[in-house]
Amino acid sequence: MPEATLRRNGSSEMASTSQLNGVGGDHATTKTHTANGHATNGCTSSSHASNGHCRAASDTSSVEWEDFEVHIGWGTMRGKIRGSGPELVLGVHGWLDNANTFDLLCHHLPENTRFLSLDLPGHGRSDHFSPGFIYDPRGYMAAIKKTMTAIGWQRFTYLGHSMGAVVGIMYTSVFPEDVKAFISIDIIKPWSLDPERQPGALKKYMLQYFDNEDKASKQPLVYEEEELVKKTMEGSQSLDERGARILLQRGARRAKDGSGLVLTRDLRVKTFFIGFISMDEWLEMAKAITCPLLIVRAKDGHAYEPEEKYKVMLKAFSQSCHHFQYHEVEGKHHVHLTNAGGVADLITPFLHKLKE
């Protein structure tokens, strides 16, 4: 079985200077851990790491994060982990985001939680898929399953935002024995294309993927810090400045020549893959979910489907699961970063209910 490596740093990975989260750099004690938590060595690291990233104290919680990585065959999955358990929670971010997405939400979780926030392949600090390998929810689901198997997590709560929740619907229906409970933030279902639109849409997808594949082989674009913060906010249409800076702490790094910032994600992940699973298939996956399920929908979030289809999907979710809750909360699509308290007020009692 592959061995997971944990590095305690008490901080988030920084892309640039301490301006990205408004705090100064600190000095953290770093230890390398095996999966059973025993330290194998120790050192003191300054706020500037040797790999070109910067480290600074997190302004989101007093509990230390540990860097997480595990090799799963084709490459290495990375993320960060905190807490002692025994309750296990897996956090999976949305499209083009990274493991920092739950930085404001995580410290609202119960104290008995061991929380692992993963970077999906091609995002954050996780390895990129090999050339020729196509990014889509099935590939993400497989990477998560191999990661969970590698670290021995057999029963955990799956917490997903956006694309992470899309993958979560698939994962929970395919591997129900793994998932103790499922929490979806601002996803009921993505859109489904009508059958007659599939050939044209798939061709458009493939051509865009080939174009991004070609761009990924070239030198990355370099941005000034404030330019990239603004671009991230505008691209998401739902992030505020604080949320954008939190994601960029992990989603960008200093260019090799020091001239600015470059994004760490694989350009190939930008190819939008949603729509190739039919409504009937999504309904069957929803019906296959039997564990407790909480859906938190942002009132001003993204609308992928007409409300009538959402109602049908919600009914399918409630058909088989042991305990189903659906709530709406003020905010846009990244509501867990802009209204973390409001989202936590729904998630925390749901998690406590699991212990009853």
C-alpha positions in Angstrom: 0.0 0.0 0.0 1.4 3.5 -0.8 2.4 5.6 2.1 0.9 9.0 2.7 3.3 11.8 3.7 2.2 14.6 5.9 4.2 17.7 6.6 3.1 19.9 9.4 3.6 23.6 8.6 0.8 25.5 10.3 0.2 27.5 7.2 -1.2 27.6 3.7 0.9 27.4 0.6 1.5 30.9 -0.7 1.7 32.0 -4.3 3.4 35.3 -3.8 4.1 37.6 -0.9 2.2 37.8 2.4 -0.1 40.4 0.8 -2.2 37.6 -0.6 -3.8 36.9 2.7 -2.9 40.1 4.5 -0.6 38.7 7.1 3.2 38.5 7.5 5.3 35.5 7.1 6.1 33.3 10.2 8.5 30.6 11.1 7.0 27.1 11.4 8.3 23.8 12.6 7.9 21.2 9.9 7.7 17.5 10.5 7.4 14.7 8.0 4.8 12.1 9.1 3.9 8.6 7.8 0.2 7.7 7.5 0.2 6.5 11.2 1.1 10.0 12.4 4.6 9.3 13.7 7.2 11.9 13.0 10.3 10.8 11.1 12.3 14.0 11.1 12.0 17.6 11.9 13.3 21.0 10.7 12.6 24.7 11.0 11.5 26.4 7.8 11.3 30.2 7.2 8.5 31.9 5.4 10.2 31.4 2.1 10.2 27.8 0.9 12.9 26.4 -1.3 10.6 25.5 -4.1 9.8 29.1 -5.0 6.5 29.3 -3.1 6.2 31.5 0.0 4.7 30.4 3.3 2.8 32.7 5.7 0.6 32.2 8.8 -3.0 31.4 8.0 -5.5 34.0 9.0 -8.4 31.4 8.9 -7.8 29.2 11.9 -5.5 28.5 14.8 -5.4 24.7 14.1 -2.4 23.7 12.1 -2.6 22.2 8.6 -0.3 19.4 7.5 0.7 19.1 3.9 -0.6 15.8 2.5 0.6 13.7 -0.4 0.2 10.1 -1.6 1.4 8.4 -4.7 -1.4 6.5 -6.5 0.3 5.0 -9.6 0.1 7.5 -12.4 1.2 10.4 -10.1 0.9 12.1 -6.7 -2.3 13.5 -5.1 -1.7 16.4 -2.7 -3.7 18.4 -0.3 -3.8 19.4 3.3 -5.2 17.8 6.4 -6.0 18.9 10.0 -7.6 17.7 13.2 -7.4 14.4 15.1 -10.7 12.7 14.4 -12.2 10.2 14.8 -14.8 11.5 12.4 -13.3 11.7 8.9 -14.3 14.3 6.4 -13.1 14.6 2.8 -13.3 18.0 1.1 -13.3 18.2 -2.7 -13.1 21.6 -4.4 -14.8 22.9 -7.5 -13.7 23.5 -11.1 -10.4 25.4 -11.4 -10.2 25.8 -7.6 -8.0 23.9 -5.1 -7.8 22.6 -1.5 -7.8 26.1 0.0 -11.5 26.4 -0.9 -12.6 25.2 2.6 -10.2 27.4 4.6 -13.0 29.5 6.0 -15.4 26.7 6.6 -13.2 24.1 8.1 -12.7 25.6 11.5 -16.5 25.7 12.0 -16.5 21.8 11.8 -16.8 19.8 15.1 -13.6 19.4 17.0 -13.6 15.6 16.6 -13.1 15.9 12.9 -10.1 14.8 10.8 -10.5 17.0 7.7 -8.6 16.2 4.4 -9.0 18.8 1.7 -7.7 17.4 -1.7 -6.4 19.0 -4.8 -7.9 17.2 -7.7 -5.6 16.1 -10.5 -4.4 19.1 -12.5 -5.4 21.5 -9.7 -3.5 23.1 -6.9 -0.4 21.1 -6.1 -1.6 17.6 -7.3 0.2 16.1 -10.3 -1.2 16.7 -13.8 -2.6 13.8 -15.7 -0.2 12.3 -18.3 -0.4 13.7 -21.8 -3.3 12.2 -23.7 -5.3 11.5 -20.6 -8.6 13.4 -20.6 -9.9 15.3 -17.5 -13.5 14.5 -16.7 -15.5 13.5 -13.6 -14.8 9.8 -14.0 -11.0 10.4 -13.9 -11.4 12.6 -10.8 -13.6 9.9 -9.2 -11.0 7.3 -9.8 -8.2 9.4 -8.4 -10.2 10.0 -5.2 -11.0 6.3 -4.9 -7.3 5.4 -5.2 -6.4 8.0 -2.7 -8.9 6.8 -0.1 -7.8 3.2 -0.6 -4.1 4.2 -0.2 -4.7 6.0 3.1 -7.2 3.4 4.5 -10.2 5.7 4.8 -13.1 3.3 4.6 -16.0 5.4 6.0 -16.0 9.2 5.6 -18.2 12.2 5.0 -17.8 13.6 1.5 -18.0 17.4 1.3 -18.0 18.8 -2.2 -18.4 22.2 -3.7 -19.5 22.6 -7.4 -17.6 20.2 -9.5 -16.4 18.5 -6.4 -20.1 17.8 -5.6 -20.7 16.6 -9.1 -18.0 14.1 -8.6 -19.4 13.4 -5.2 -22.8 12.4 -6.6 -21.0 9.9 -8.9 -18.6 8.7 -6.1 -21.3 8.2 -3.5 -23.6 6.3 -5.9 -20.7 4.1 -7.3 -18.9 3.5 -3.9 -21.7 3.7 -1.3 -19.7 1.5 1.1 -17.1 4.3 1.4 -19.4 7.3 2.2 -20.9 7.8 5.6 -22.7 11.0 4.5 -22.6 13.3 1.5 -22.7 17.1 1.6 -23.2 19.1 -1.6 -22.5 22.8 -1.7 -24.4 24.6 -4.6 -24.9 21.5 -6.8 -28.2 19.7 -7.3 -27.1 18.5 -10.8 -25.1 19.9 -13.7 -26.9 20.4 -17.0 -27.6 17.5 -19.3 -27.5 17.9 -23.1 -30.3 16.5 -25.2 -29.2 13.5 -27.3 -29.4 15.3 -30.6 -26.9 17.9 -29.3 -24.3 15.4 -28.1 -22.3 14.9 -31.4 -21.7 18.6 -32.0 -21.0 19.3 -28.3 -18.5 16.5 -28.0 -16.7 17.7 -31.1 -16.5 21.2 -29.7 -15.2 19.7 -26.4 -12.5 17.7 -28.2 -11.3 20.6 -30.3 -11.1 22.8 -27.3 -9.3 20.1 -25.3 -6.7 19.7 -28.1 -6.2 23.5 -28.2 -5.7 23.7 -24.4 -3.3 20.7 -24.6 -1.2 22.6 -27.1 -1.2 25.7 -24.9 -0.2 23.6 -21.9 3.0 22.6 -23.7 4.1 26.2 -23.9 5.4 28.8 -21.4 2.7 29.8 -19.0 1.3 33.3 -18.9 2.8 35.5 -16.2 0.5 37.9 -14.2 1.0 40.7 -11.7 -0.5 39.9 -8.4 -3.4 42.3 -8.4 -4.1 41.5 -12.0 -4.5 37.9 -11.2 -6.7 38.6 -8.1 -9.0 40.7 -10.3 -9.0 38.1 -13.1 -9.9 35.3 -10.6 -12.8 37.4 -9.2 -14.2 38.3 -12.6 -13.8 34.7 -13.9 -15.7 33.2 -11.0 -18.5 35.8 -10.9 -19.0 34.7 -7.3 -15.7 35.3 -5.4 -14.9 38.3 -3.3 -11.3 39.6 -3.0 -10.7 37.6 0.2 -11.8 34.4 -1.4 -9.8 35.0 -4.5 -6.6 35.6 -2.5 -7.2 32.4 -0.4 -7.5 30.3 -3.6 -4.5 31.9 -5.2 -2.3 31.1 -2.1 -2.4 27.6 -3.4 -3.4 28.1 -7.1 -0.5 30.3 -8.2 3.3 30.4 -7.7 6.1 32.9 -8.4 7.5 32.6 -11.9 10.9 31.1 -12.2 12.5 34.4 -13.2 10.6 36.2 -10.4 8.7 38.4 -12.8 5.2 37.7 -11.5 2.8 34.8 -10.8 1.8 31.8 -12.9 -1.1 29.5 -12.3 -0.3 26.0 -11.0 -3.3 24.2 -12.7 -3.1 22.3 -15.9 -4.5 24.3 -18.8 -6.3 21.2 -20.0 -8.7 21.3 -17.0 -10.2 24.5 -18.5 -12.0 22.4 -21.1 -15.6 22.4 -19.9 -16.7 18.8 -19.8 -20.2 19.1 -18.3 -23.3 17.9 -20.1 -22.4 14.5 -21.4 -24.4 12.5 -18.8 -28.1 12.3 -19.4 -30.9 13.3 -17.0 -31.9 9.7 -16.7 -28.4 8.7 -15.7 -28.2 11.5 -13.0 -31.6 10.4 -11.6 -30.4 6.8 -11.3 -27.3 7.9 -9.5 -29.4 10.1 -7.1 -31.6 7.1 -6.4 -28.6 5.0 -5.6 -27.5 7.2 -2.8 -28.6 5.8 0.5 -26.5 7.6 3.1 -27.5 10.8 4.8 -27.4 13.7 2.3 -27.3 17.5 2.8 -27.6 19.9 -0.1 -26.8 23.5 0.6 -27.9 25.7 -2.3 -26.7 29.3 -2.8 -29.8 31.6 -3.4 -27.8 33.5 -6.0 -25.8 30.6 -7.3 -25.3 29.2 -10.7 -28.5 27.9 -12.4 -27.5 24.9 -14.6 -31.0 23.5 -15.2 -34.7 24.7 -15.1 -36.3 24.5 -11.7 -38.5 21.7 -12.8 -35.6 19.4 -13.4 -34.1 20.4 -10.1 -37.3 19.3 -8.4 -37.2 16.0 -10.1 -33.6 15.5 -9.0 -34.3 16.4 -5.4 -37.2 13.9 -5.3 -34.8 11.3 -6.6 -32.2 12.1 -3.9 -34.9 11.8 -1.2 -36.1 8.4 -2.5 -33.5 6.1 -1.0 -31.2 8.1 1.4 -31.7 7.6 5.1 -31.8 11.2 6.0 -32.2 14.0 3.4 -31.9 17.7 4.0 -32.2 20.6 1.4 -31.5 24.2 2.5 -30.9 27.5 0.7 -28.5 30.1 2.0 -27.7 33.7 1.1 -24.8 34.1 -1.3 -23.4 33.3 -4.7 -21.8 30.1 -6.0 -18.7 30.4 -3.8 -21.0 30.8 -0.8 -18.7 28.7 1.5 -16.0 31.4 1.0 -18.3 34.5 1.2 -20.8 33.3 3.8 -18.9 30.5 5.6 -20.9 31.1 8.8 -24.2 30.7 7.1 -23.1 27.4 5.4 -21.5 26.1 8.7 -24.8 26.8 10.5 -26.4 24.1 8.2 -23.5 21.7 8.0 -22.6 21.5 11.8 -25.9 20.3 13.0 -26.1 17.8 10.1 -22.7 16.3 11.2 -23.8 16.2 14.8 -27.0 14.4 13.7 -24.8 11.6 12.3 -23.7 10.7 15.8 -27.2 10.1 17.1 
